[in-house]
């Protein structure tokens, strides 16, 4: 029987360096000849990328928290069905920037929606495909905002400091309760950050051998 691939996610508020550490995760997997696939959320398929544009665009009307959450899970349903599930089933490891923990943090925490609603949608969409390892990059919100100040801000990135503070607090609570989540201090110099991420993934790979 084909051994299933592992599902690794990267989480953290905008500006923590998720995209920056991806090549170091790749390096670890390559060193062990592990087949892998890199993807992201919202997005990952043509339809899901189209929904991403809807989600992150500015509108003349206020986007309700519920509409935002349901759009994200519509994209996630397509992403899981078309990308994540098929690859994991044939033994490919999937590395995804953001997944449902981001919905707990942003829509559950930041938008004040019930976490039970996020949980029920997650169970409906990917009950068998929760991450095996989540690398949570933690940093204070002010530093994160400074790091991405040079970028063009999308609709969610334009949110208030309080919004991101609540999102970070929610992430931290998740990290305390979910054993699959490994918290890494992202405020350290890049060389130290990438070394920490590499070590976490290296240890995780060793556990799968």
C-alpha positions as CSV (number, residue, x, y, z in Angstrom):
1,X,0.0,0.0,0.0
2,X,1.2,3.5,-0.9
3,X,2.4,5.4,2.2
4,X,0.6,8.7,2.4
5,X,2.4,12.0,2.2
6,X,2.7,14.4,5.1
7,X,0.9,17.8,5.3
8,X,2.9,20.7,6.6
9,X,1.5,24.2,7.0
10,X,3.0,27.6,7.7
11,X,1.1,30.0,9.8
12,X,1.5,33.5,11.4
13,X,0.3,37.1,10.9
14,X,1.2,38.9,7.7
15,X,4.9,39.9,7.7
16,X,6.3,37.1,9.8
17,X,8.3,35.5,6.9
18,X,6.3,32.5,5.8
19,X,7.4,32.7,2.2
20,X,11.0,33.4,3.2
21,X,11.4,30.1,5.1
22,X,9.8,27.9,2.4
23,X,13.1,27.2,0.5
24,X,14.7,26.0,3.7
25,X,11.9,23.5,4.2
26,X,12.4,22.4,0.6
27,X,16.1,21.9,1.2
28,X,15.4,19.5,4.1
29,X,12.9,17.5,2.0
30,X,15.2,17.4,-0.9
31,X,18.1,16.1,1.3
32,X,15.9,13.1,2.1
33,X,14.6,12.6,-1.5
34,X,11.0,13.3,-0.3
35,X,8.6,14.3,-3.1
36,X,6.8,17.5,-2.2
37,X,4.5,20.2,-3.5
38,X,4.3,23.9,-2.5
39,X,1.0,25.7,-2.4
40,X,-0.8,28.5,-0.6
41,X,-4.1,29.7,0.7
42,X,-6.4,31.3,-0.2
43,X,-5.7,29.9,-3.6
44,X,-3.9,26.9,-5.0
45,X,-6.2,26.1,-8.0
46,X,-7.5,28.4,-10.7
47,X,-10.9,28.6,-9.1
48,X,-9.4,29.1,-5.6
49,X,-7.1,31.8,-6.9
50,X,-10.2,33.5,-8.4
51,X,-11.9,33.5,-5.0
52,X,-8.7,34.8,-3.5
53,X,-9.0,37.9,-5.7
54,X,-12.5,38.4,-4.6
55,X,-11.5,38.1,-0.9
56,X,-8.6,40.5,-1.0
57,X,-10.0,43.2,-3.3
58,X,-11.5,46.4,-2.0
59,X,-15.2,46.8,-2.4
60,X,-17.6,49.7,-2.1
61,X,-19.7,47.6,0.3
62,X,-18.6,46.1,3.6
63,X,-17.7,42.5,3.4
64,X,-19.4,40.6,6.2
65,X,-17.4,38.3,8.4
66,X,-19.6,35.4,7.4
67,X,-19.2,36.1,3.6
68,X,-15.4,36.2,4.1
69,X,-15.3,32.9,6.0
70,X,-17.5,31.1,3.5
71,X,-15.5,32.3,0.6
72,X,-12.3,31.1,2.2
73,X,-13.8,27.7,2.8
74,X,-15.2,27.5,-0.7
75,X,-11.6,28.1,-2.0
76,X,-10.3,25.6,0.6
77,X,-12.8,22.9,-0.5
78,X,-11.6,23.2,-4.1
79,X,-7.9,23.3,-3.0
80,X,-8.2,20.2,-0.8
81,X,-10.1,18.2,-3.5
82,X,-7.9,19.2,-6.4
83,X,-4.4,19.6,-4.9
84,X,-3.9,18.6,-1.3
85,X,-5.8,15.3,-1.1
86,X,-4.6,13.8,-4.4
87,X,-1.0,14.5,-3.7
88,X,-1.0,13.2,-0.1
89,X,-2.8,10.0,-1.3
90,X,0.1,9.2,-3.7
91,X,2.8,9.9,-1.1
92,X,3.7,13.5,-2.0
93,X,4.3,15.8,0.9
94,X,2.3,19.1,0.7
95,X,3.7,22.4,2.2
96,X,1.0,25.0,2.3
97,X,1.3,28.7,3.4
98,X,-1.7,29.1,5.6
99,X,-4.6,26.7,6.1
100,X,-7.5,26.5,8.6
101,X,-5.5,27.8,11.6
102,X,-5.5,31.1,9.7
103,X,-9.3,31.0,9.6
104,X,-9.4,30.4,13.4
105,X,-7.1,33.4,13.9
106,X,-8.4,35.8,11.4
107,X,-12.1,35.1,11.0
108,X,-12.6,33.4,14.4
109,X,-10.4,35.8,16.4
110,X,-10.1,39.0,14.3
111,X,-13.7,38.9,13.0
112,X,-15.2,37.6,16.3
113,X,-16.9,34.6,14.6
114,X,-17.5,31.5,16.8
115,X,-14.6,29.2,16.6
116,X,-17.2,26.4,16.6
117,X,-18.4,27.7,13.2
118,X,-14.8,27.5,11.8
119,X,-14.4,24.0,13.3
120,X,-17.7,22.8,11.7
121,X,-16.7,24.1,8.3
122,X,-13.2,22.5,8.6
123,X,-14.8,19.1,9.5
124,X,-17.0,19.4,6.4
125,X,-14.2,20.3,4.0
126,X,-11.1,18.4,5.2
127,X,-12.0,16.2,8.2
128,X,-9.3,13.6,7.1
129,X,-6.7,16.2,6.0
130,X,-5.6,18.2,9.0
131,X,-2.0,19.3,9.0
132,X,0.5,16.8,10.4
133,X,2.9,19.6,11.3
134,X,2.2,23.3,11.6
135,X,5.1,25.7,11.8
136,X,3.8,28.9,13.5
137,X,6.1,31.9,13.1
138,X,5.4,34.3,16.0
139,X,6.3,37.9,16.2
140,X,4.9,41.1,17.8
141,X,2.3,42.8,15.5
142,X,4.1,46.1,15.3
143,X,7.3,44.5,13.9
144,X,5.2,42.4,11.5
145,X,3.5,45.5,10.2
146,X,6.8,47.4,9.8
147,X,8.2,44.5,7.8
148,X,5.4,44.6,5.2
149,X,4.9,48.4,5.2
150,X,6.6,48.6,1.7
151,X,4.1,46.3,0.1
152,X,0.8,47.2,-1.5
153,X,-1.8,46.3,1.1
154,X,-4.8,44.1,0.3
155,X,-8.2,44.5,2.0
156,X,-7.3,42.3,4.9
157,X,-3.8,43.7,5.3
158,X,-5.4,47.1,5.8
159,X,-7.1,46.0,9.0
160,X,-6.4,47.6,12.3
161,X,-3.5,46.8,14.7
162,X,-6.2,45.5,17.1
163,X,-7.4,43.0,14.5
164,X,-3.9,41.5,14.1
165,X,-3.3,41.5,17.9
166,X,-6.4,39.4,18.4
167,X,-5.4,37.1,15.5
168,X,-2.0,36.6,17.1
169,X,-3.5,35.9,20.4
170,X,-5.7,33.3,18.8
171,X,-2.7,31.7,17.1
172,X,-0.9,31.6,20.5
173,X,-3.8,29.8,22.1
174,X,-3.9,27.3,19.3
175,X,-0.2,26.7,19.7
176,X,-0.7,25.9,23.4
177,X,-3.5,23.4,22.8
178,X,-2.5,21.7,19.5
179,X,0.5,19.4,19.7
180,X,1.0,19.5,15.9
181,X,1.8,23.2,16.1
182,X,5.4,24.2,16.8
183,X,5.9,27.9,17.7
184,X,9.1,29.6,16.5
185,X,10.2,33.1,17.4
186,X,10.3,35.0,14.1
187,X,11.8,38.1,15.6
188,X,15.3,36.7,15.6
189,X,17.9,37.3,12.7
190,X,17.1,35.4,9.5
191,X,19.9,32.9,9.8
192,X,18.6,31.9,13.3
193,X,15.0,31.7,12.1
194,X,15.8,29.6,9.1
195,X,18.0,27.3,11.2
196,X,15.1,26.8,13.7
197,X,12.6,26.0,10.9
198,X,15.0,23.6,9.3
199,X,15.6,21.8,12.6
200,X,11.8,21.5,13.3
201,X,11.3,20.0,9.8
202,X,14.4,17.8,10.1
203,X,13.1,16.4,13.4
204,X,9.6,15.8,11.9
205,X,11.1,13.9,8.9
206,X,13.1,11.7,11.3
207,X,9.9,10.8,13.2
208,X,8.4,9.5,9.9
209,X,11.3,7.2,9.0
